[in-house]
């Protein structure tokens, strides 16, 4: 089961049982609560803003008013059971750093404070098992992008592949400095640690198992942890291999101009994901709006996930160009990078342009097409990259998206999404040609068969 409810997550959340539309706020808020009601409540009760916008509270109607209930209370039964299991698992851990993470995460499920255990996760070392469990991503909260969903990744570290990528972590400060925005908006205060781990996924649960399967993740999302230590990028190698073979290669043969299909490669696919995840750790995080200290995600509200995923994909290409210029990749990688990403756009937008990754990719496709960096041939119904225009157009879009984040411009985000996160004429034609292909993979893990 990848739907976790009566809505088809691989078909724009269409109901497959009944005709009820999926609530924008999922189950984090009262189903009949409007955005205006929530915002008006906070205006009238500013002392409650922190708990109401917390990633770790559920909003409920109680005695005619709204109330924020901590996850530890609302999910007390489930979290108590998980706490016992994590402490039991810690008894079997012979790696001190893994033991510490499991124990501190068990405690976090009782206190609703994940800071110490996130710091412990960043400190994992010499571990064969790479595991993370807890509330992280806010995609499910389409109302505000405030509330985090629980998920779990259980993986086995691939030491040889991890060793190959160690050099990339050392470029984090240079990548930040290279961003196409004024220096005053660059984030040089984030921690410089940026461990990259390549793993084989053996089990997933919760939010990451729902709908589209994850290729990689960059966590924690807590800006306090990122300021102190940075963030960790975990690359799911077996997920990449499956999606490249089953999805990306077949898609490229259908949508790309035949003169460019040879440039679709696994290395370009994998390395863009790497740069995408590294780019989540770049750019504005804590910002100041009208003299108030705040965070990008708080200001952009429900637009945040789409804008953030768009940023990461744009900077994924932008930073790959930086790596080519600095001799990390050969010049020949340039064509592979641009063409493979274009094919990948049509893998992502099939998830739905209302979904964060699909919407972010739609923005990129339509902006690049409008400005001549992508060219659609109406005679062949194929698309290709204009390699002469791609970089300057992408750089311009990178500036626009980063400045929306740097200034906390909610209206700017809404305008960009309204104009470009749309199903344009050529996009409709190309997506229609892909109807015979699966939208995503549905991995079957051996560990599940023994449960």
C-alpha positions in Angstrom: 0.0 0.0 0.0 1.5 3.3 -1.1 -1.6 5.4 -0.9 -2.4 5.4 2.9 -6.0 6.4 2.2 -8.6 6.5 -0.5 -6.6 8.9 -2.8 -4.3 7.8 -5.7 -1.0 9.5 -4.9 0.3 8.7 -8.4 -2.7 10.2 -10.1 -3.0 13.7 -8.7 -4.7 12.4 -5.4 -7.9 11.4 -7.3 -10.2 9.5 -5.0 -10.5 5.8 -5.9 -13.1 5.2 -3.3 -16.0 7.6 -3.1 -15.8 11.1 -4.5 -14.5 13.1 -1.5 -11.6 15.4 -2.3 -8.4 15.0 -0.2 -8.2 17.8 2.4 -5.4 20.2 1.7 -4.4 20.0 5.4 -4.5 16.2 5.4 -5.3 15.3 9.0 -3.2 18.0 10.6 -6.1 20.4 11.0 -9.8 20.3 11.4 -11.2 19.3 8.0 -13.6 22.3 7.9 -10.9 24.8 9.0 -10.0 27.5 6.4 -6.6 29.2 6.0 -8.2 32.5 7.0 -9.6 31.0 10.2 -6.1 29.8 11.2 -4.4 33.0 10.2 -7.0 35.1 12.0 -6.6 33.0 15.1 -2.9 33.7 15.2 -3.4 37.4 14.6 -5.8 37.5 17.6 -3.5 35.2 19.7 0.2 36.1 18.7 1.5 34.3 21.8 0.3 31.0 20.3 2.0 31.4 16.9 5.0 29.3 17.7 3.0 26.3 18.9 0.5 26.6 16.1 3.1 26.8 13.3 5.3 24.1 14.9 6.1 21.1 12.7 5.2 18.9 15.7 1.7 19.8 16.7 -1.8 18.9 15.4 -4.5 21.5 15.3 -7.9 20.6 16.6 -11.2 22.3 17.4 -11.8 22.2 21.2 -14.7 23.9 22.9 -15.4 26.3 20.1 -11.8 27.3 19.5 -8.6 26.0 18.0 -5.9 24.2 20.0 -2.4 23.0 19.2 -1.8 19.5 20.5 1.9 18.2 20.6 2.5 15.0 18.7 3.7 13.4 21.9 0.2 13.8 23.3 -1.9 13.2 20.1 0.1 10.1 19.0 1.0 9.0 22.6 0.0 5.4 22.1 2.0 4.9 18.9 5.0 6.9 20.1 5.2 5.0 23.4 5.3 1.7 21.5 8.0 3.0 19.2 10.0 4.3 22.1 10.1 0.8 23.7 11.3 -0.7 20.4 14.0 1.9 19.8 15.4 1.3 23.3 15.4 -2.4 22.7 17.2 -1.9 19.3 19.8 0.2 21.1 20.6 -2.7 23.3 21.7 -4.6 20.2 23.8 -1.8 18.7 27.5 -2.3 19.0 28.3 1.0 17.4 28.3 3.8 20.1 27.1 6.5 17.8 24.2 4.4 16.5 23.3 3.5 20.1 23.3 7.1 21.1 21.0 8.1 18.2 18.5 5.4 18.9 18.3 6.3 22.6 18.1 10.0 22.0 15.5 9.5 19.3 13.4 7.3 21.7 13.5 10.2 24.2 12.5 12.7 21.5 9.3 10.7 20.9 8.4 11.4 24.5 9.5 15.1 24.7 8.6 16.4 21.2 12.1 17.9 21.0 14.1 16.4 18.2 17.2 18.6 18.4 19.5 16.4 20.4 18.7 13.3 18.4 19.1 15.1 15.1 22.5 16.2 16.3 23.3 12.6 17.2 22.2 11.4 13.8 24.6 13.9 12.2 27.4 12.4 14.3 26.8 8.8 13.2 30.2 7.3 12.1 31.7 3.9 11.2 28.1 2.6 11.0 27.0 -0.1 8.7 23.3 0.6 9.4 22.1 4.0 8.4 18.6 4.6 9.9 16.5 7.6 10.4 13.0 7.7 11.9 10.8 10.6 12.9 8.7 13.6 11.6 10.5 15.5 8.8 9.0 16.4 5.5 6.1 18.9 5.3 4.8 18.0 1.8 1.6 16.4 3.1 0.5 19.7 4.7 -0.6 21.3 1.5 -2.5 24.0 3.5 0.6 25.7 5.0 3.6 23.3 4.7 4.0 23.6 8.5 3.3 20.1 9.8 5.9 17.3 9.5 5.0 13.7 8.7 6.5 10.6 10.3 8.8 8.4 8.1 11.5 5.8 8.4 14.5 4.8 6.2 16.4 1.7 7.1 19.5 1.3 4.9 22.9 -0.4 4.6 25.9 1.8 3.9 27.8 1.2 0.6 31.3 2.1 1.8 33.0 2.0 -1.6 30.5 4.3 -3.3 30.5 6.6 -0.2 34.2 7.0 -0.3 34.1 8.1 -4.0 31.8 11.1 -3.1 33.7 12.4 -0.1 35.4 15.1 -2.1 32.1 16.8 -2.9 31.4 17.7 0.8 34.5 20.0 0.8 32.9 22.3 -1.8 29.9 23.4 0.2 31.2 26.9 1.1 32.4 27.5 -2.4 29.0 26.5 -3.8 27.3 28.9 -1.4 29.7 31.7 -2.5 28.9 30.9 -6.1 25.2 31.4 -5.8 23.8 34.1 -8.2 22.5 36.5 -5.6 24.1 39.4 -3.7 26.4 38.3 -0.9 24.2 39.8 1.8 21.6 37.1 1.1 24.1 34.2 1.1 24.1 31.8 4.1 27.6 31.5 5.4 26.5 30.7 8.9 25.4 27.2 8.3 27.6 24.4 9.6 30.2 23.2 7.2 29.7 19.5 7.9 28.1 17.9 4.9 28.5 14.2 5.1 27.4 12.2 2.0 26.5 8.6 2.4 25.6 6.1 -0.4 23.3 3.3 0.8 21.1 0.4 -0.3 17.6 0.9 1.0 16.2 -2.3 2.7 13.0 -0.9 4.2 11.0 2.3 4.3 7.8 3.3 6.1 5.4 6.3 6.6 5.7 9.4 4.5 8.5 8.2 2.3 6.7 5.1 1.4 3.6 7.0 0.4 3.2 7.6 -3.3 6.4 8.5 -5.2 9.5 6.6 -3.9 12.4 8.7 -2.6 15.7 8.8 -4.5 17.7 10.5 -1.7 17.2 12.7 1.3 18.9 15.7 2.9 18.2 16.0 6.6 17.7 17.3 9.3 15.4 20.2 8.3 15.8 22.0 11.6 17.7 25.2 10.8 19.3 25.2 14.3 21.0 21.9 13.5 22.0 23.1 10.0 23.5 26.2 11.5 25.5 24.1 14.0 26.5 21.1 11.9 25.1 21.4 8.4 23.1 18.5 7.0 23.6 14.9 5.8 22.9 13.8 2.2 21.9 10.1 1.9 21.8 8.6 -1.6 19.6 5.5 -2.2 21.7 3.7 -4.9 19.3 0.8 -5.5 16.4 3.3 -6.0 18.4 5.2 -8.5 19.3 2.0 -10.5 15.7 0.9 -10.6 14.3 4.3 -11.6 16.9 4.8 -14.3 16.3 1.5 -15.9 12.5 1.3 -15.5 11.6 4.9 -16.0 14.2 7.4 -17.1 15.7 5.6 -20.1 12.3 4.6 -21.6 11.0 8.2 -21.1 14.0 9.7 -22.8 13.5 7.6 -25.9 9.9 8.9 -26.2 10.2 12.6 -25.4 13.8 13.6 -26.5 15.0 14.6 -29.9 16.9 11.6 -31.3 20.0 13.7 -31.6 20.3 14.0 -27.8 19.2 10.6 -26.4 22.7 9.3 -26.3 23.5 11.8 -23.6 21.1 10.3 -21.1 23.4 8.5 -18.6 23.1 7.0 -15.1 26.0 9.1 -13.8 24.3 12.3 -14.9 21.1 11.1 -13.2 22.8 10.1 -10.0 25.1 13.2 -9.8 22.2 15.6 -10.3 20.4 14.0 -7.4 23.6 14.4 -5.3 23.8 18.1 -6.2 20.0 18.5 -5.7 20.4 17.2 -2.1 23.5 19.4 -1.5 21.5 22.4 -2.8 18.9 21.9 -0.1 21.6 22.9 2.3 22.4 26.1 0.3 20.8 29.5 0.2 18.6 31.4 2.6 17.3 29.7 5.8 16.9 32.1 8.7 15.9 35.5 7.2 14.7 38.8 8.4 11.4 40.2 7.1 10.2 43.7 8.1 12.7 43.6 10.9 11.4 40.2 12.2 13.6 37.2 12.6 11.9 34.3 10.8 12.5 31.3 8.4 12.0 31.0 4.7 9.5 28.1 5.2 7.4 30.1 7.6 7.1 33.0 5.2 6.4 31.0 2.1 3.7 28.9 3.8 2.1 26.3 1.4 4.3 27.5 -1.5 7.5 26.5 0.3 7.9 22.9 -0.8 7.4 23.7 -4.5 9.8 26.6 -4.4 12.4 24.7 -2.4 12.3 21.7 -4.7 12.5 24.0 -7.7 15.5 25.7 -6.1 17.2 22.4 -5.4 16.7 21.1 -9.0 17.9 24.4 -10.5 21.0 24.6 -8.3 21.6 20.9 -9.0 22.4 21.8 -12.6 24.0 25.1 -11.7 26.4 23.4 -9.2 27.2 20.6 -11.7 28.4 23.4 -14.0 30.6 24.7 -11.2 32.1 21.2 -10.7 32.9 21.0 -14.5 34.6 24.4 -14.3 36.6 23.2 -11.4 37.7 20.0 -13.1 35.8 17.7 -10.9 33.8 16.5 -13.9 35.2 16.4 -17.5 33.8 18.9 -20.1 32.0 16.0 -21.8 29.7 15.8 -18.8 28.1 19.1 -19.7 25.8 17.6 -22.4 24.9 14.6 -20.3 23.9 16.9 -17.4 21.5 19.1 -19.4 19.9 16.4 -21.5 19.5 13.8 -18.7 17.8 16.5 -16.5 15.4 17.4 -19.3 14.3 13.8 -19.6 14.0 13.6 -15.8 11.5 16.5 -15.9 9.0 14.2 -17.5 9.6 11.6 -14.9 8.8 14.1 -12.1 5.8 16.0 -13.6 4.0 12.8 -14.1 3.7 12.8 -10.3 1.4 15.8 -10.7 2.3 19.5 -11.0 0.4 20.1 -7.7 3.0 17.9 -6.0 6.2 19.8 -4.9 8.7 18.0 -7.1 6.4 17.9 -10.1 5.5 21.6 -9.7 9.1 22.6 -9.3 10.0 20.8 -12.5 7.1 22.4 -14.4 8.4 25.8 -13.4 11.8 24.9 -14.8 10.5 23.4 -18.0 8.1 26.2 -18.9 10.6 29.0 -18.0 13.4 27.3 -20.0 11.0 26.8 -22.9 9.8 30.3 -22.8 13.3 31.7 -23.0 14.6 29.4 -25.7 16.7 27.0 -23.6 14.4 24.1 -24.4 13.0 23.7 -27.9 9.9 21.8 -28.8 9.5 20.4 -32.3 5.8 20.4 -33.3 6.5 18.2 -36.3 8.1 15.4 -34.3 6.5 16.1 -30.9 10.0 15.9 -29.4 12.0 18.3 -27.2 15.7 19.1 -26.9 18.1 21.3 -25.0 19.5 24.5 -26.6 23.0 24.0 -25.1 24.0 27.6 -26.0 21.1 29.2 -24.0 20.6 26.7 -21.2 23.1 28.1 -18.7 22.3 31.8 -18.8 18.6 31.1 -18.7 19.0 28.7 -15.8 21.1 31.3 -13.9 18.5 33.9 -14.3 15.8 31.5 -13.0 18.1 30.6 -10.1 18.3 34.3 -9.1 14.5 34.7 -9.2 13.8 31.7 -7.0 16.6 32.4 -4.5 15.5 36.0 -4.1 12.0 34.9 -3.4 13.4 32.9 -0.5 15.9 35.5 0.6 13.1 38.2 0.9 10.4 35.8 2.2 8.2 36.9 -0.7 5.0 34.8 -0.4 3.4 36.8 -3.2 6.4 36.4 -5.4 6.3 32.6 -4.8 2.6 32.5 -5.6 3.1 34.5 -8.9 5.9 32.3 -10.1 3.9 29.1 -9.4 0.7 30.5 -11.0 2.6 31.5 -14.2 5.0 28.5 -14.6 3.7 25.5 -12.6 1.2 24.8 -15.2 0.6 22.1 -17.8 1.6 23.9 -21.0 0.7 22.7 -24.5 3.9 20.9 -25.3 4.0 19.4 -21.8 0.6 17.9 -22.3 1.6 16.4 -25.6 4.7 14.8 -24.2 3.1 13.5 -21.1 0.3 12.0 -23.1 2.9 10.0 -25.1 4.1 8.4 -21.8 0.8 6.8 -20.9 2.0 3.3 -21.5 4.8 3.6 -19.0 4.5 3.2 -15.2 4.5 6.5 -13.2 6.9 5.2 -10.6 8.3 2.0 -9.1 6.8 0.0 -6.2 9.7 -1.6 -4.4 9.2 -4.9 -2.6 11.6 -5.3 0.3 12.7 -8.8 1.5 12.4 -7.6 5.1 8.7 -6.9 4.6 8.1 -10.5 3.6 9.3 -11.8 7.0 7.2 -9.3 9.0 
